[in-house]
Amino acid sequence: MSKPKGFEKPIGVKDYLPHAVSRLRQIENQVLACMSAWGYEQIMTPTMEYYDTVGVASSTSDQKLFKLLNNRGTTLVLRSDMTAPIARVVASLLKESEFPLRLSYHSNVFRAIEEEAGREAEFFQTGVELVGDASADADAEVVALAIASLKAAGVDRFKIAIGHVGFLNGLFEETLQGREEAQEELKACLLGRDYVGYRERLLALSLAEPVQKELEGILRLRGGQEICEQALQLGANETARAAIHHLREIWDVLEAYGVCEHVLIDLTMIGDFKYYTGMTFEGYAADLGSPVASGGRYDNLLQQFGRPAPATGFALKTTRILELIGDSTATGPAERILIGYDAAGRKQALLEAQRLREEGSAVIVTEKMDQDAQKAAAAAADAGSKQEIVYKGITFSRLLTFFGRGGRA
């Protein structure tokens, strides 16, 4: 393998230039403010965790984990999600805190990827965890908050697709009893949205015609509340029926929130983490094929850290939202001002810069301003002009100059 060039970086990671960072921070702050208004408090966890605790509990496959060794030979991982680290904190530092807990976060996470896949190995998430509440109201709360958060981030057109892992698990247990490998293959097709592959795999199983039609029929179970009634006609498995009844309860709460226009039920949803135990959902923007939000219920995760508790939550893929809405509308301080000065006017210029910064403006100061810029500033000041000034490639809303002992602004 050849030595990387000085300008190269690892595949799957990205540099963010100032205008993109400004927009990303704006999205982050708007979303966190929205979450705070719903009663969620922000938490931060380490970038590195122990493989044997958080790494294993995350249910991210070993092939997707970045592993490293510390100086004692202990295996560490770069966090692949935020749910497992927060579960660790809830069971340790917050073990005396009463449930329910409402926690929010904004963090970078890491997933090892195949180089040819063209996917990100590092990306940012902004999300919440609602711990200690097993109700349908809690699931509906995180879905409604995901909708509010997407709006706060500037995403206007989107849909939230809701499913339940219990439905597919129950249906497969009933129709493919004892055929675990076939069940996993079909779930993998659904997870990858490979519906052609799903149908082909069904044909290869040589199932009885009624079973074949029943399992193929789930591909049509996407729509509004009426989908739940259709699903109840498919089988008598109690796990599957309980999942549908739970989804109906969630839908009723979402109707009370007034957000059902953004929601559809998709019973092919299975969630991309094995720790999901109930409702799962993904958010899709109108102009982007990949999900911009995902979440669900994970009632068994916290018991791995010694504090059993039901939990539900979601994450917005913040960097993907940045790709969607662009970074051209980033907002910074109220105005950007350039102050030029000479040695005699330095003190007055720097005091003025401090005053303007305290008022919220962005101020750059320079001693070596060229003559053309000085003349332009003087002319603009004399004419009372409000036009923008470009100096060394940067646009300023105002230019102030301080010359001589008396000073001039």
N, C-alpha and C positions, 0 to 999 in steps of 0.2 A: 504494500500500500504506500502510495507516495505521500510525502509530507504536505499537509495543507498549506495553502498560500496565506499570506498575512491577512487578506481581506475576507477569507472564507470563514464560514461558521457551520456547525453541525446541521445536518439535514433535519428539518422539522421544527426549527426554531427561527425566530424572526426578530429583526430590529424594528423599533417603533420610533419614527422621527418626531420632532416636537409637535407638529400639528396633529399627528395621530394620537400622541400621548395626551394632548389637551382634550381631544374629543373623547378618548377612552376614560379619562378621569371625570369628565362631565357626565358620561353615561353612568359610571360607577357611583358618583355622588348623588345623582338623581334617584337611582334605584335604591341605594342605601337609605336615603331620606324617606322614600316611600315605605320601605320595610320598617323603619323606625316609627313611622306614623301608625303602623299596625302593631306596635308593641314589641318589636324584635330588637335585641341588643347585639351589637357587633362583637365578634370574638376573633382572635388570631391564634393560629397554631404553628408549630415549626414546619419548615420545608422538609426536613428529614425526620423519619420515624423508624422505629425498629421493624424489621421485616416480620419477626415472629409475633408481633402484636397487630399493629395497624396494617402492615403489609398483607398479612394473611386474612385479617378480618374484612379488608376492603372487597374481597372476592374478585379483584382484578387478577386476571391470569398472570402467571409468572412471566410469560412472554411479553406482557405489556408493562412490566414494572422496571424502573431504573433502579438497579441494585448497586451498592457500593459497600466497601469494608472500612470500618474505622481503624484506628491504630492498635486496637486490641483484637482485631479479627472478627468483630461482631458485624453481622449483615444488617445494613440499613437500606431504606428505600426513600426515594423522592416521592412525596405523597401523590397518589394517583387520583384521589378525589378528596373532598372535605368531610364527607359524612362519617367515615371511620375515625378520623382524628377527633372530631367533635364528640363522637360516642365515647372515646377514651377520656376526654375532659369531663363530660357529664358524669362518668362513673368514678372520677377521681377528684379533681379540684372542685367540682360542683356537687359532690355526693351528698352534702347536707342541704342542698337547695331543694325546695319543694317543686313538684310537678304541677302544672306543665311548665316547661322551659321553652322560651322563644328566643332563638339565637340566629344571628345573621353573620355573613362573612363576605369578603372579597379577597380572592387568593389566586395565585398561579398554581396549576397542577400539571403533572407530567405523565405522559403515556409513551412507552417505547413503541415505535411503529416500524413497519417495513419501509425501506427507503423508496420503493417504487409506488407506495400507496398514495403519496402526495398529501398526507395528513399531518396535522401539527403534533409535535412531540411536547410542546409547552403551550398552554393557553390559559386564559383567565376565566374564572367563574365568579358570579355573585349570586348568593343563594341564602336559604333559610332552613332551619331544622326546628320542628315543633315536637318536643319530646314529652312523653307522659300522658298522651291523650289518644285513646284508641277509637274515638267516635268518627262517624261519617262527617260530622261538623268540622272536625280537625282536618280531614282530607279535603273537604270543600274549601276550608279557609286557605290552605296552601295553594289550591288551584286558583281561587279568586285573587290571592296575592300575586301569583305568577302573572295573571292577566294585568293587574294594576302595575306590576313592575315592568312588563313589556311596554306598556303605554308610557311609563315614566322614562324608559330608555329611548323613546322616540320611534318605536315600532308601531305602525298604524294598522296594518292589515295582517292578521294572523289567525290561526285556529289552534285550539288546544284539543288534542285527541286523548281520550281517557279509556283505559282498559283495566283489566284485573287479572293478575296471574292465577288466581284461584279458578277462574272460568276455564282457561285452557288446561290447567293441571287436572281439574276434575273431569273435563270432557275426554282428555287423552287417557286418564285412568280407567274410564268407563269403556272406551272403545278399543284401546290398545293395551289392555291389562297384561302385564308381564313382558311387554316389548319396550323396555326403557330406551334402548338404542334408537328405535324408530321414533319414539316420542322426542328425544333430543334432536334428532335430525330434522324433524318437522318444525320444532321450536327455533332451530337455527335458521331455517328458511324464512320463518315469519319475522325473526329479529332483523334479518338482512333485507326485509321487504322483497324477497325473491319468491313471488307468487307463482311464477312459472315453475321454478324448482320445487316448490311445495306440491303443486299438482303432479309433477312428474314422480316425486317420491311417493305420493299416495298410490299412483298407478302401480309402481314397483312393489308395493306391499301386498298386492292381490287381495284386497279386502272384499268382504261381501258388499253387494251393491248398495244396500241401505246405509251401511257404515261409510262407504266411499262418498256418497252424496252428503251425508251428515257432516263429515270432516271437510269436504270441499265447500260446503255451504257457509262455513264461518268466514270465508273471504268476503262474503256479502254483508256481514254484520257490522256495518259502519253507517252511522247516521245519528238521529236524535233519540229521544227517550223511547220511541217505539221499538228500537233495536233490542231493548231489554226484554220486551214481551216475545219477540221472535226467538231470542236466545233460550228462553224458558221452555220453548217447544222442542228443543233439540234433544234433551235427555233428562234423566231423573237423578243424576249424580248430585248428592247433597252439597259437595264442595262447590260445584259449578253454580248451583242454584243460589247458594249463600252469597257467592260473589256478585251475582246479578242483583240480588236484593240490596246489597251494600251500594252498588252503583246507582240504583234508583234513589236511595236515600241521599247520596251525594248530589245527584241531579236536583232533587227537591231543594236542598240548601243553596245550590248555585242559582236556582230560579229566584230564591229570596234575595240573593246578592244582585240579581239583575244582570248576570253576565253570560247567560246560556247562548246568546248569539255568537259567542266566541268559542263554544264548546261543541264537540261531537264525540259520540261513543264509538270506539274502535276496538272490537273484541279480538282483533289479531295482535293487539299490543301485548308485549311480554316484558319489556324493560331490559336494559343491557347490563344490569348487575344482578348476580344471583341472590343477593341479600333481600331483594324485594319480596314481600310476602302478601301484598294486597293490591290496592289501587296503584296503577302506574300511569304516567301521562307524558306526552311530548308536545312542545309548542312549535308550530311551523309558520314561518312568515311567508307572505304571498310570493315574494320574489327570490326565495332561497330554498333549495331542495333539502338541505340538511337542517335538523332541528336546532332551534335557538334556545330551547328550554327543555328540561326533562326532570322528572322526579317521581316520587311514589312512597309507598308505605314499606317500612322495614322493621317489623316488630321483634325480630330475633337477634338483631345485631348487638344491642347493648348487653345482652346476657353474656356475650363473649368477653366483656370487660368487667363482669361481676355485679352489674346493676340492671337486672331485667326491666325493660320498660318498652311500651309501644312508642313508635315514632314515625313521623312522616315529614317530607320536605321536598325541596326542588333547588335546581341551580339554573341560572341563565348563563349561556355561553357568551360572555361579554365581548370577547374578541370577534366572534362570529357576527354579533350584532353590529360591531364597528364596520365590518365588511359590508353589511347590508345597508346601513344608513349613510356610510361614508364619513369622512372627517372634514368636509369642507365647511360645516356649520359650527365648528368649535368656537366657543366663546371664552374669552379671557377677561382681563380687567376692563373697566369701563372705557379706557383709552390708553394708548401707548404714546409716550412723550419722549422726545430726545432733547437733552440739555447739553449745550456746548459751552465751554468756558476757557478762559486763559488763566494763567497763574494768579493774576490779581483778583479775578472773579471766582476763584475756586470755592472759597468758603460759602459765599452766597449761593452759588449753584448747587452745592451738595446739600445745604440746608433746605433749599427749595425742593430738591429731589426727594428728600426724606418726607417733607410735608405732603407732597403729592402721592407718594407711596402709601402713606397712612390714610389717605382719602380713597385708596383703591386703584390708583392708576399704576401702570407698568412704566418705569422710567429707566432709560439708559443714559449714562453720562459719558461725555468724551471731551478730552482736552484738545486733541489734535483734529479739529474740524477744518475741512478745507474751505478756501475762500468762497467758492461757488455756493456752498451750503450756507455760509454766513450771510451772503448777499440775499439768498432766497428767503432765509428766515427774517432778515430785516425788512425785505419787501412785503412779505406776508403779514408781518406785524403792523407795518405802516398802513397796509390796505385793509386790515381787519379780516383777512382771508381765513376761511375755515377749511380750505382744501388740504388733503392729505399730502405728506411730504415723504418721498422715498430717499433713504440715505443708506448707502452700502447694502442695498438689497432688502432693507427692512422698511416697512411702511409705518409711518408715525402720523398720529392725528394732529400733533402739535410739535413745534420746534421752538425751544427757548434758548437764548444766548446770554451769557454774562461776560462782559468785557471790561477791563480796566478796574480801577479801584472803586469807582462809583457804582459799577455794575449796571447791566442793562438786561432787561427781560422782555 
